[in-house]
Amino acid sequence: MSINAEVWKFQIPISDDFSIEMPRDAELLYVATQHEVGCLWVRVVPDRAMETRHFMLRGSGHDISLDCKYVGSFMLDGGIFVFHLFEESKP
């Protein structure tokens, strides 16, 4: 039996801490800038129940907990600003 998946894109808000609703067990694939906006691409199974995933966005040199998973980095304003995206560990 084949499971159909899709790739979805979410914009990353420029905020220290934020949450995104996505289908359960979504796989985080890629972080990059598209049209001067940080984006997260995720492989999802659309018909799965939704869950809330919690993220932290930090600039270079800022404190970050060791209890989180690195997802990716992106630059804005021609590379002046570099942001690093982390996902909070699940309890």
Backbone as a chain_set.jsonl record, in Angstrom:
{"seq": "MSINAEVWKFQIPISDDFSIEMPRDAELLYVATQHEVGCLWVRVVPDRAMETRHFMLRGSGHDISLDCKYVGSFMLDGGIFVFHLFEESKP", "coords": {"N": [[0.837, -1.186, 0.0], [0.632, 2.133, -0.906], [1.577, 5.28, 0.417], [0.472, 8.518, 0.009], [2.279, 11.452, -0.225], [3.002, 14.954, 0.205], [4.813, 17.978, -0.552], [4.972, 20.73, 1.469], [5.102, 24.289, 1.985], [6.146, 26.586, 4.432], [6.128, 29.881, 5.682], [8.67, 31.426, 7.573], [8.363, 33.12, 10.499], [9.897, 36.13, 11.635], [10.744, 35.834, 14.546], [11.52, 35.118, 17.928], [10.463, 32.762, 19.134], [8.091, 30.465, 17.939], [5.19, 28.76, 16.606], [4.061, 26.147, 14.401], [1.371, 24.73, 12.71], [1.01, 21.542, 11.443], [0.616, 18.501, 9.503], [0.692, 15.494, 11.437], [3.78, 13.921, 12.227], [5.253, 15.104, 10.181], [7.987, 15.596, 7.937], [10.806, 17.555, 8.219], [12.364, 19.251, 5.665], [13.93, 21.299, 4.303], [15.445, 24.512, 4.547], [15.376, 27.836, 3.471], [15.806, 31.009, 1.776], [13.235, 32.629, 0.076], [12.312, 34.96, -2.184], [13.137, 37.0, -0.401], [12.105, 36.094, 2.036], [12.193, 33.954, 4.791], [11.839, 30.463, 4.53], [10.353, 27.253, 5.173], [10.439, 24.008, 4.046], [8.475, 21.109, 3.966], [7.824, 17.634, 4.143], [4.752, 16.086, 3.987], [2.001, 14.003, 5.031], [-0.986, 14.594, 3.927], [-3.559, 13.824, 4.918], [-3.287, 13.162, 7.561], [-3.792, 13.717, 11.106], [-3.613, 17.035, 12.463], [-0.843, 18.622, 14.096], [0.865, 20.637, 16.529], [3.926, 22.154, 16.08], [6.885, 23.318, 17.622], [9.147, 26.003, 17.373], [12.368, 27.669, 17.378], [14.002, 30.65, 16.576], [17.092, 31.964, 15.949], [19.653, 34.42, 15.886], [23.073, 34.579, 14.708], [25.452, 34.113, 17.272], [23.658, 34.354, 19.357], [22.054, 33.071, 22.325], [21.19, 29.608, 22.615], [19.279, 26.771, 23.428], [20.62, 23.574, 24.32], [18.926, 21.558, 24.112], [17.453, 21.063, 21.731], [16.696, 20.668, 18.209], [18.659, 21.259, 15.393], [17.522, 22.76, 12.419], [17.952, 24.294, 10.078], [19.529, 27.043, 8.278], [19.202, 30.476, 7.204], [19.602, 33.427, 5.155], [19.001, 36.951, 5.168], [18.432, 40.148, 3.618], [20.573, 40.436, 1.788], [22.515, 38.874, 3.025], [23.238, 40.149, 5.328], [21.787, 39.623, 7.642], [21.723, 36.652, 9.436], [19.957, 33.797, 10.144], [19.119, 31.097, 12.318], [17.374, 28.134, 12.458], [15.692, 26.182, 14.822], [14.153, 23.246, 16.149], [12.092, 22.698, 18.909], [12.611, 20.143, 21.289], [10.569, 17.245, 21.445], [8.373, 16.442, 24.131]], "CA": [[0.0, 0.0, 0.0], [1.414, 3.354, -1.037], [1.085, 6.461, 1.126], [0.729, 9.715, -0.78], [2.809, 12.589, 0.528], [3.164, 16.207, -0.521], [5.731, 18.936, 0.045], [4.331, 22.002, 1.797], [6.02, 25.365, 2.356], [5.697, 27.485, 5.489], [6.976, 31.04, 5.905], [9.246, 31.486, 8.916], [8.251, 34.47, 11.044], [11.091, 36.624, 12.321], [10.315, 35.844, 15.939], [12.364, 34.201, 18.694], [9.764, 31.504, 19.359], [6.826, 30.405, 17.211], [4.655, 27.419, 16.364], [3.453, 25.895, 13.098], [0.473, 23.575, 12.622], [1.266, 20.728, 10.251], [0.2, 17.122, 9.735], [1.503, 14.688, 12.354], [4.971, 13.223, 11.719], [5.817, 15.764, 9.002], [9.449, 15.56, 7.874], [11.386, 18.85, 7.865], [13.264, 18.962, 4.559], [14.831, 22.319, 3.762], [15.243, 25.902, 4.95], [16.041, 28.757, 2.546], [15.128, 32.277, 1.536], [12.549, 32.761, -1.199], [11.785, 36.325, -2.306], [13.469, 37.726, 0.838], [11.349, 35.556, 3.161], [12.658, 32.642, 5.217], [10.813, 29.437, 4.3], [10.605, 25.88, 5.603], [9.737, 23.017, 3.234], [8.167, 19.969, 4.811], [7.08, 16.545, 3.499], [3.612, 15.757, 4.846], [0.893, 13.158, 4.581], [-2.032, 15.59, 4.189], [-4.762, 13.366, 5.618], [-3.008, 12.886, 8.981], [-4.24, 14.738, 12.056], [-2.696, 18.151, 12.618], [-0.163, 18.794, 15.373], [1.589, 21.898, 16.656], [5.373, 21.989, 16.254], [7.421, 24.534, 18.217], [10.439, 26.354, 16.804], [13.119, 28.819, 17.867], [14.808, 31.29, 15.549], [18.15, 32.714, 16.612], [20.726, 34.992, 15.086], [24.416, 34.13, 15.079], [25.939, 34.684, 18.511], [22.614, 34.392, 20.37], [21.934, 31.848, 23.123], [20.248, 28.586, 22.172], [19.277, 25.588, 24.276], [21.181, 22.352, 23.74], [17.827, 20.596, 24.101], [16.648, 21.305, 20.54], [17.279, 20.095, 16.996], [18.945, 22.206, 14.312], [16.756, 22.475, 11.207], [18.632, 24.917, 8.955], [19.83, 28.474, 8.386], [18.932, 31.273, 6.009], [20.072, 34.806, 5.228], [18.14, 38.009, 4.647], [19.036, 41.458, 3.345], [21.86, 40.248, 1.125], [23.455, 38.192, 3.898], [23.512, 40.94, 6.537], [21.171, 38.923, 8.757], [21.753, 35.199, 9.325], [19.068, 33.198, 11.132], [19.261, 29.657, 12.493], [16.093, 27.588, 12.891], [15.765, 24.99, 15.663], [12.884, 22.74, 16.625], [12.117, 22.274, 20.302], [12.484, 18.696, 21.48], [9.259, 16.784, 21.874], [8.44, 15.912, 25.509]], "C": [[0.878, 1.244, 0.0], [0.756, 4.499, -0.267], [1.456, 7.678, 0.298], [1.152, 10.862, 0.122], [2.902, 13.797, -0.393], [4.25, 17.019, 0.166], [4.98, 20.243, 0.228], [5.411, 23.003, 2.19], [5.369, 26.235, 3.42], [6.658, 28.668, 5.56], [7.43, 31.041, 7.357], [9.118, 32.909, 9.435], [9.563, 34.877, 11.727], [10.682, 36.896, 13.77], [11.163, 34.818, 16.687], [11.747, 32.815, 18.825], [8.432, 31.54, 18.631], [6.428, 28.952, 17.003], [4.064, 27.348, 14.963], [2.585, 24.647, 13.215], [0.78, 22.837, 11.329], [0.814, 19.306, 10.546], [1.214, 16.359, 10.593], [2.621, 13.965, 11.606], [5.531, 13.824, 10.439], [7.346, 15.75, 9.09], [9.962, 16.919, 7.402], [12.483, 18.603, 6.845], [14.333, 20.013, 4.319], [14.448, 23.686, 4.283], [16.02, 26.773, 3.971], [15.25, 30.056, 2.485], [14.483, 32.224, 0.159], [11.904, 34.134, -1.231], [11.947, 37.101, -1.004], [12.607, 37.328, 2.026], [11.946, 34.192, 3.51], [11.531, 31.637, 5.087], [11.322, 28.081, 4.773], [9.773, 24.964, 4.716], [9.656, 21.723, 4.019], [7.433, 18.911, 3.984], [6.007, 16.083, 4.468], [2.742, 14.691, 4.191], [-0.349, 13.971, 4.93], [-3.221, 15.103, 5.007], [-4.512, 12.973, 7.072], [-3.519, 14.028, 9.85], [-3.169, 15.825, 12.194], [-2.074, 18.135, 14.012], [0.561, 20.135, 15.35], [3.051, 21.592, 16.914], [5.931, 23.345, 16.69], [8.864, 24.756, 17.767], [11.045, 27.557, 17.507], [13.966, 29.35, 16.712], [15.831, 32.17, 16.252], [19.135, 33.258, 15.583], [22.063, 34.435, 15.539], [24.857, 34.855, 16.344], [24.91, 34.76, 19.624], [22.528, 33.048, 21.083], [20.891, 30.907, 22.531], [20.384, 27.378, 23.094], [19.939, 24.414, 23.554], [20.117, 21.278, 23.593], [16.882, 20.863, 22.925], [17.402, 20.766, 19.325], [17.466, 21.185, 15.942], [18.187, 21.789, 13.063], [17.463, 23.052, 9.991], [18.847, 26.396, 9.206], [19.462, 29.169, 7.088], [19.393, 32.701, 6.253], [19.036, 35.75, 4.628], [18.967, 39.265, 4.406], [20.455, 41.305, 2.797], [22.917, 39.593, 1.997], [23.818, 38.969, 5.149], [22.978, 40.229, 7.773], [21.185, 37.424, 8.487], [20.931, 34.637, 10.475], [19.235, 31.688, 11.132], [17.969, 29.133, 13.11], [16.321, 26.275, 13.641], [14.353, 24.551, 16.005], [13.047, 22.292, 18.069], [11.924, 20.768, 20.372], [11.08, 18.361, 21.949], [9.376, 16.187, 23.27], [8.372, 14.393, 25.544]], "O": [[1.774, 1.373, 0.834], [-0.464, 4.664, -0.298], [2.617, 7.853, -0.074], [0.477, 11.197, 1.096], [2.882, 13.666, -1.617], [4.571, 16.778, 1.33], [4.425, 20.797, -0.721], [6.485, 22.629, 2.66], [4.191, 26.577, 3.323], [7.873, 28.48, 5.503], [6.665, 30.697, 8.258], [9.711, 33.823, 8.862], [10.244, 34.044, 12.325], [10.332, 38.013, 14.151], [11.488, 33.764, 16.139], [12.433, 31.808, 18.646], [7.717, 32.54, 18.697], [7.228, 28.038, 17.199], [3.623, 28.355, 14.409], [3.017, 23.629, 13.756], [0.807, 23.434, 10.252], [0.645, 18.938, 11.709], [2.424, 16.558, 10.483], [2.427, 13.466, 10.497], [6.213, 13.133, 9.683], [7.92, 15.876, 10.172], [9.602, 17.383, 6.32], [13.421, 17.849, 7.103], [15.506, 19.681, 4.151], [13.266, 23.988, 4.444], [17.181, 26.494, 3.671], [14.172, 30.179, 3.067], [15.119, 31.818, -0.814], [11.048, 34.442, -0.402], [11.02, 37.775, -0.553], [12.396, 38.134, 2.932], [12.178, 33.37, 2.624], [10.398, 31.912, 5.482], [12.52, 27.798, 4.776], [8.554, 25.113, 4.632], [10.622, 21.294, 4.65], [6.53, 19.239, 3.215], [6.292, 15.734, 5.614], [2.75, 14.509, 2.973], [-0.732, 14.038, 6.098], [-3.835, 15.895, 5.724], [-5.427, 12.501, 7.748], [-3.661, 15.16, 9.388], [-1.975, 15.558, 12.058], [-2.695, 17.693, 14.979], [0.833, 20.692, 14.287], [3.386, 20.863, 17.847], [5.507, 24.388, 16.193], [9.687, 23.841, 17.776], [10.349, 28.351, 18.14], [14.569, 28.578, 15.966], [15.469, 33.025, 17.06], [19.404, 32.634, 14.556], [22.171, 33.882, 16.634], [24.663, 36.064, 16.475], [25.239, 35.186, 20.731], [22.885, 32.013, 20.52], [19.857, 31.337, 22.019], [21.491, 27.014, 23.489], [19.83, 24.28, 22.335], [20.369, 20.217, 23.022], [15.663, 20.888, 23.095], [18.588, 20.449, 19.405], [16.539, 21.937, 15.642], [18.199, 20.619, 12.683], [17.571, 22.375, 8.968], [18.404, 26.937, 10.219], [19.414, 28.555, 6.022], [19.555, 33.133, 7.394], [18.299, 35.393, 3.709], [20.069, 39.41, 4.935], [21.398, 41.942, 3.265], [24.109, 39.745, 1.729], [24.624, 38.5, 5.953], [23.622, 40.225, 8.822], [20.717, 36.972, 7.442], [21.175, 34.957, 11.639], [19.462, 31.075, 10.089], [17.522, 29.62, 14.149], [17.032, 25.385, 13.175], [13.455, 25.382, 16.136], [14.004, 21.601, 18.416], [11.158, 20.194, 19.597], [10.48, 19.089, 22.74], [10.355, 15.504, 23.574], [8.416, 13.799, 26.621]]}, "num_chains": 1, "name": "protein.A"}
